[in-house]
């Protein structure tokens, strides 16, 4: 039972898309000290008053009820920006962002997305089906199409807007799966794409976003494994370690390119407002680690041993082709973010884990 639980958590540990779109309860956090610079707002929606601060944005967000999306909405709202949640279920989104705690947020189902996108300062596209499941041909098709369909819709709505109400910025999520996998290669934003299924998904995902009008500043954030206590990989891994059932998956030598959720949200925030943030930007911390080291560090922070490895054959039996997400990784460096001077708060996984657990 313990091994099976570890297998079930394994996909989440390497699931970049699960970090994007899965829903978990999150606590509200303030903006980072360096803050955000924002462009002017050209058109206001009914949630925005006629008088506004010069530094306020109107931001439409897809995937807002997911792990990253919820934290981003909380940050934007706490800094008094206007947020428009683009969702498939208004009632679900309203339950996650109740009016008492989040007054002024606008919720829109797909038929209403056009009215929200028009007049927004920027759009952040985080939507996508999680990949932490056994892959069938149908599931693989939906993993790809869920990303392409939403991105295509967002791009079409931006492109169809007249220039006076067209968003100035599109931040579109993608993933480090773009690079394929390797135990020896090092990847940055200039590296070519891989040749596996997830690389194909990312290429088409990014290609769809690249169809946005050229007067819209586009930033493609290739996201690694996002770490936070209340969602993503750690939400699956922590309970196993607390039961003394945590340990490396497969060989433990596969690379684990991670980022603390606060750093990722700060990166998105900076990309929203800083005109230098455009093109591909890796959303990973400067110091990736092998998965074995990640598990050792987590065990140390939790005062639990990292002693129960999960063999390859067991992962493949449960996840099939999807086991490749867990058994293979990539060493990805945030070269562009470092060039831009982005101030990572958590550069080392040990510090990130300590901050999350305390």
N, C-alpha and C positions, 0 to 999 in steps of 0.2 A: 504493500500500500504506500509506504514512504517513497519507494523508487518510482511508482506510478505517479505520485503527486509531483515529484521532481520533474518527471517527463512532461507532465501537464503544464508546469511552470516554465519549462525550458523555452518554448516558443516565445513566450512573453519576454524572456530575458534578451532576445535578439530581435524583437518585433518593433521595428521603427514605426510601422503603420499603426500598431496598437497604441503607441505613445501619442500618435496624432489624433486618433478618432475614438478611442475607448472612453467611456464615461466613468469617472470616479469622483468621490467627494473630496473637495479640496478646501483648505483654509485660505482666507484672504491674506495677501501679502502686499506690502507697500512697494512702490517703484524704487529702483536703485538710485543711489545718490546722484549719478551723473545725469539722470533724467532723459527727456526726449525733446528734440527740437522739431517743430511742426510747421508745415507749409500753411498757406492761407486756405480758408474754406470758401468755396465759391457758391455753394448751394446748400440750404439747410432743410432738414426733414422736420416733420411735425414734432419730433421729440426735442429739438434744439431751439432754445429761445432766441429772440432777435438780437439780444445783446450777448456777446461771448468774449472770452479772453482771446488774445492774439495767438496764444499757443495751443488752442484747442483743436482737436481733429474730430471728424466724423468717420468712424471706421466700421465697415461691414465685414462680418466674420463668418465663414463657413467652418464647420467642424467645431463650433463654439462650445458644444457640450462634451467634447473629448478632454482628455487629460491635459494637453497643452492649451487647447482652446479655452477651457474654463479658467486656467490661470491667467491667460492673456486678457480675457474679458474682465476679470477681477482687477488686474493692473490698470487697464485703460479706464475703467469706471472709477477706481480709487483716485486717479489723477484727473478726474472731471472731464474726460473726453466723452463724446457721444458714441454709443455702441449700438449697432444694428446686428442682431443675431439672425443669420440666414439658416433656416432649419427645415427639416422635413416634418417635424412635429412641434408645433407651437406650444402645446400643453406640456410636453416633456421639457422643453427649454425653459418655460416659465416656472416649472417646478424646481429646476436647477438654479435659476436666477430669480427668486421671488421679489416682487415689487418692493416689499418693505426694506430689503437689504440692497436692492439694485434699482432704485427709482430712475425712470427715464429711459431704460433700455427698450429698444423697439424689437419686436419679434416678428419675423416674416416667414411664411411658408413659401414654397417655390413659385407659386403664381404671383407672389408679391415681391420677389427678389428685385425685379426691375426697378420698382419705385424706391427701394432702399439703396441700390447700387448707384443710381443716378443721384448726384448731389453729394455722394460720399467723398471725403478726402482720399481715402484709400480702401482697398479690399485686401483682406488676409484670407487665403484659401488653405484650409487645413483638413478638408474632408477626405475620407477614404475608408474602405472596409478593412478591419483588422485581418492580419494574415496568420494569427496564432491558432491555426486549426489544421486538420488533415486536408491536404489539397486533393480535390477531385477536379476533373476537367471543368465542371460547372463552377466550382469555387475559384479556380484560377481565372476563369473568365470574368467573374464578378469582382475579384481583387483588382484587376486591371480596369474594367469598365467603370467601377465606382469612382475611381480617380479621374479617369478621362472624361466621364459624363459631366461631373460637377465642374471640373476645370473648364471644359468646353462651354458650359452654360454661362459661367462667370465671365469668361473672355468674350463670348458673343454679346452679353448684356453690356459690358464695358464698351466694346467696339461700336455697338448700335446707339450708344449715347451721343448726344450732340456735345460739341467741345465745351460748352459752357457748364455742363453738368457731369462731364466725364471724370471719373476718379483720376488723380494724378499718379497714383502708385498702386501696383499689384505685388503683394508678397505671396508667393505660391510655394507651398511645401513640396519637397521631394525627399529623396533618401540616399544614404550612403550605399544602398544596394546598387546604385548606378554603376559603381566601380567593379562589380563582381566580387570575388573572394580570393584571398591569398594569405598564406602564412609568412611570406617573405617580402612582398612588394609594399611600398609606401605610396599612398594616393593623396593627391591634392586636387584643387579645382581644375588644373590643367591636364590631369590624367584622363586617358580615354575610357570609354564605357566598357563594361564586361560583356560576356556573351551568354550569361545564364538568364533564367526566366525573370528574376527580379530586376536585373539590369535592363531587360527589355521593357518591363513595366515602367521603370523610371525614365527611360528614353522617351517613351510615348507620352508619359505624364508631363515631362518638361517640354516636349515638342508642342503639346497642346497649349501650354501657357505662353510659349514663345509667339503664338499667333496674335497676341494682344497688340493693339495699335502702338506704333513706334513712339508716339508722344506720351505714352504711359511708362513710367519708370518701373521696370520689372526686376525683382530680386527673387532668385530661386534658392531656397534654403535646403540644402541636402542634410537631412537630420540623421544623427546617429541614435544610439540607445539613450533615451531620456531618463534621468534618475530623479526620483522624488518619492517621498514616503507614501503618498496617498494615490499613486498610480504608476503606470508603466511597469518596467521590469521588477523594481524593488517590491512592489505590492504583491507580486507572486513569489519572490525569493525570500523575503523576510520571514513569513510564517514557517517555511521549511527549515530555515536555520534555527528558528526558535524551538523547533521540535527535534533539533539535532539531526536533521535529515538533509542539510544543505551540502553542496559540494560541486566540483567542476562537472561540466557536461562534455562527454566525449573525451578528447585528449586533454582539454584545458589549455592547449597552446593556441587556439584560435583567437584572433584579435577582437577586442571589445572596445569599439570607438564610442565613447559615452559623452554626455553633457548633462550638467545639472539643470533642472527645469527652470530655475531662476535665470541662469545665464542664457538659456534659449529664449525665454520670454524677453529678456533685455535685448538680445540680438534682434529679435523681430521688431521690438519697439524702436531701436535705433535705425533699423532698415526702413521703418515707416516714414521717418522724418529726415534722415540724413541723405542728401542726394548722391553722396559717394557710394552708397550701398546699392549696387546694381549688378546684374548678371548672377553668376553662380557663387554662392557663399556656403562653405561647409559649416553646418551646425554641430560641431563636435569640440570637445575640450582639447587643449594643446598636448595632452599627454595620455594617449590611449594605452591600454594595458592588455595583457593576455587574460583570457577568461579565468584561468587558474588563479592569477594574482587578484583579480576582482573578487573572487569567492573567498580567498584568504583574507583580504582586507575587510570584507563584509563580516566574516566570521569573527575577526578580531574586534571590530566595533561592537558587535552584538555579544561578545564573550561566548561565542559558540564555535565548535570545531567545524572545519570544512573538510569532512572526511568521507562523504558518501558519493563517489563518482557515479555518473549515469553513463553506461556503455553505449556506444554508437548503435549497436544492434537493437537495443531497447527503444531508443529514440526513433529509429526507422520503422520499427514495428507499430508505433503509435501514430507517428506523424507522416509516414510515407515520404514522398518527395519533399514535403515541407520540413523535414529534419535538416535539410541543407541550410536553413536559416540559422539553426542552432549550432551545427557541427562545423560550419565554415564562417569566417569573419573577414574583416578587412581593416588594415591600419590606415586611418584617414586623419590627415592633419588640416587644421583650419588656417591655411596659408593666407587666404584673402582677409579673413577677420583680423589676423595679426597685422597684415599690411595696413589695414584701416585703423589700427590702434584700438580695437575693441577691448575693453577692460574685463577680461574673464575674472570672476570672483572665485571660481573653483577650478584651479588648474590641475589639481591632483585628485585622484579618485578617493584617496584616504580622507582628505579634507572634506570632499563632497559628502561622503558617507557619514562622517562625524556630524556635519552640520544637519543632515537630514534626520539622523537618529536622535539628535538632542533638541 
